[in-house]
Amino acid sequence: MYEAGPSAVDAVRALKELARERPDELELFEGFTDAELDGWAVAVPEEVRGVLREIGGLETEDHEYRFGPRGREVFADGCWTLGETDFGEGSLIVGVGAAGWGPVVAVNPWGADPDVTVEAPDFTAWLAGFAERFADGEADRPRGRFSVSATSTVELAEGAGQGESGEHSEGCDRELAALVGRGDPLTDLVDLHGLPGYPCAVDWEPYFSTFHETADTGSSEVQFQIVGEGRALLLRSVVSGDFLGRAVRRHRVPADAARRAVAELRELAAGCPGLVVLDAGCADSVMDGWAVPVPEEVRTVLREIGGVAIAGLPALRLLPGAPEHAVDPELHHMLGGDGSYWPLARIGHGHGHALAQIRIDPATGRWGYVVSVPGDGESLREYPELALLAESLPDLLLTFARLARRAAAGPDFAARMARDTRWLFPNTGEPWPRPAPVCEWAGSADPLLAAATELPDGTHAADLRAVPIPSDLCFYRAAGWPYAARLERLHFAAAGQLAAAVPVPVSVPG
């Protein structure tokens, strides 16, 4: 089935004969005129025209397929949706690149066993296969007899990145890398060229999970797109109202991130005067007198830059003593106290504000993850939450520099920057890692997780090492977090790699 050979004429003839023989089981829709086909937003190759002039779609007792746009429906994302699968839970799509129509892919991302199957290499082969299955009385969709794996787009993008020598990584696929750009941690790619055979199942699952109950509305979805004129399928998980279900591949932070951040920000300040303004840094002798140790990576930045003001963003004050860094005693206690964090910026949002900060490991002096925590102690105590912004200060600065370069290429620099950094404030639409009761990690072979089990009863925590950046960690959305619980303190292990909410102990009546 689906081997090369059946022509458009053969497929149409077979379907028309089946419709005459079994009119109660198969209905064929009226075809399109060449004038209609010429008016479509995509090219229609002659072989496909041979079908569409004769048949505009078909309907059986179980399925309905439309072979072209009707009414207000349009072609989008490099494909056309032929119809629904599994009673509306999935979609059957066909690529509509200029080189031809194909491949045909069934995408059903829901349920305990998500399914993505490349059913045929092109539209005509799929139609011939459908006619063959219908003639044999097979109502079920074809299941994969072969299989391939989806690949992280970040892995593809960084596999094609240039090393210090300027040479591309060996074994990378330049064409695929060009299709994914920088890559996205929540998007996987399926290479549609050179599949082992058809139908071909894809080893893939969405990044969200409907298990452990949903965090809010349970409105996550999968966006799919065929790119490169049928070369690849992109599967993007939009995590909304559910918790993350599996680890992601993050963008790699360069080993020389601090040096790069300084260089890129200086270049932006020179090229965008008034939009990017840098404050002077400070000497090592000054840093030596601070109450916390300052590692070399951070010193590389602070020797050169003491503050970053980018239009549309809250100002980053990297040196101590700025008014924006003021923290009331209650919040200071909940954040871990002296030596456990380094304030960076006050983030305004509506009537509230948050404090962006670098988490410091008091035991080692390591400066680690950058998080944003609500600045209202009373609100944080009742609704404990935070946003993960970056793996480090240099990582955050590189992100700001990348966004500023993009904003500088168009109008309304400040508005673009503000729109692209709404994630600076907690719970503004980014994915939700699932906070787990620390007792779930009892016996874990992972030292970081095992150590968390020593935290007080009722503590919920999340491993932030393999979640997207940015992410929103909302402890109070966890099913096991009692509605009436109040936060005693936030606990950050390994400079923020694990974040935990320790509740106020419940007093037991005597």
Disulfide bonds with the S-S distance in Angstrom:
none
